[in-house]
């Protein structure tokens, strides 16, 4: 069984890169800042490099039914597929429009932010794509970055301007929206800007009970005086947002993509790997990764394997927690 649209073209061995397998170095895999983090990790598990030789990996989305992970290589404009059973990496789709963040909707279909094409698309069972959003109030979106789906079927995505700043991860262009927004797409196709005061909205995730939406502001990436923190919003019964302030500052680097586990902890991609925060914003530990981490997703049969997209490589590590995202 293959994903819709998959061409199953194996990536050449030198393309994933050499040195695949356990990542063992002079530093320990984990940095425990609070004893509570010790219960989240397995002391005998190790960080594995599953694939390398890419330009900028992003957007991991797990398919439990197919035992595979879909992820993006933004500059190379490819969606890639990692087979969990064989370890093989193949090209799912080429010439993507600089695909960035990915997720699955409630029917299991792939939803992708194509930041170069300035749109959010859905892959249908026959492999065709449906445009879900490419404009707001008659003007083109900036460059959709990351996306999540709520249990009621609404689709939420961030729209910073990274993809129109250069031709490397998108297509240089003038910004048409006045602000960099967080949007919600309702099942009837209506698009609503739900937050317009995040300087550079990047990764986003719901709390396990969906009462909170967390959004990463990564504006520090291009402006050293700008934020690099996680914002927290309360979600009301009508899917409106109420600002609950800054949850946590993230450094080194910037907060990028992140996910929640079933206990509400946030696992956040940052400049030194993956940082783990409590629901109250306390940093309790880190997973050391040799490259800056862009995004992550929980997978595996028990949903306890953390897949990590980090610059040129795909990594994974088994934890003692379970991911909260679905399907």
Order of alpha helices (4+ residues) and beta strands (2+ residues): beta-alpha-beta-beta-alpha-beta-beta-beta-beta-beta-beta-beta-beta-beta-beta-beta-beta-beta-beta-beta-beta-beta-beta-beta-beta-beta-beta-beta-beta-beta-beta
